[in-house]
């Protein structure tokens, strides 16, 4: 039900890159992580860790873990699904960096986080068709 998942994480100069790299491995498992260095506002380097996941096993495991956060932390995820999805069936979620360091998932509404773009398998690829699919993915 998910085509792919793109992740992106910004590592600022006061943060430990290795620790945040490990946080990505903690939540996704064995995935390839790319690295890019860009210049921030104050000319300080910012490292971007990013990648795309296509493997169904990894996506399935991630969804199971994310379901746990949605139900056990009382998250109002389903109330906001329409606001977290674009017209092309891409679901946007932010996860806590700190929780990921401890192998846990916590959905955030904003702030410094791990950015996810999840392409929902909807035909045609439209928001109105993808929203029920998202609800089915996380309810079953």
Secondary structure, DSSP 4 states (H G I P E B T S, - for coil): -EEEEEEEEEE-TTS-HHHHHHHHHHHH-S---EEEEEE-TTS-EEEEEEEEE--HHHHHHHHHHHHHHHHHTT--GGGGGGGSB-TTSEEEEEEEHHHHHTT---EESSSSEEEEEEEE--SS--HHHHHHHHHHHHH-
